[in-house]
C-alpha cells in the first residue's frame, strides 16, 4: 500500500528535522516524511532545490502533502509547485499541529484530500 508523503518546509533545518522526528513516532515507518529546512548553505532560509528534492523523496505514489512554516517558505514552495506537474498539495495549516494530524491520518492509508483536510482542521483544535 502506498501512503501519502509529507514534506516539511521550514526556515530552519533543525526545526524541520525535529518535526520529522516527532512524526516518525506518530506515523511509523510507512509514511515518508521529508524535511526541507534551511538555505543551501545551512543558514536560515528556504531552498527551492531542497523542497523539490524532498517532494520527490516523499512521493510513494499516493500523493505528497507540503506544510510550510512562514512567509517566504510558502512563497518558495508555491514557486516550486508551479514548476512541477500537478499533484503535491501545499496546505494552509499550523506547522507542528498540522503535520502531526496529517501524519496520523496518512498512517491509516487515507487519501491526499483527507490528509490535507486533517492538517487544515488542526488550526481549530484547542490546546487546553
Secondary structure, 3 states (H helix, E strand, C coil): CCCCEEEEEECCHHHHHHHHHHHHHHHCCCCCEEEEECCCCCCCCCCHHHHHHHHHHHCCCCCEEEEECCHHHHHHHHHHHHHCCCCCEECCCCHHHHHHHHHHHHCCCCCHHHHHHHHHHHHHCCCC
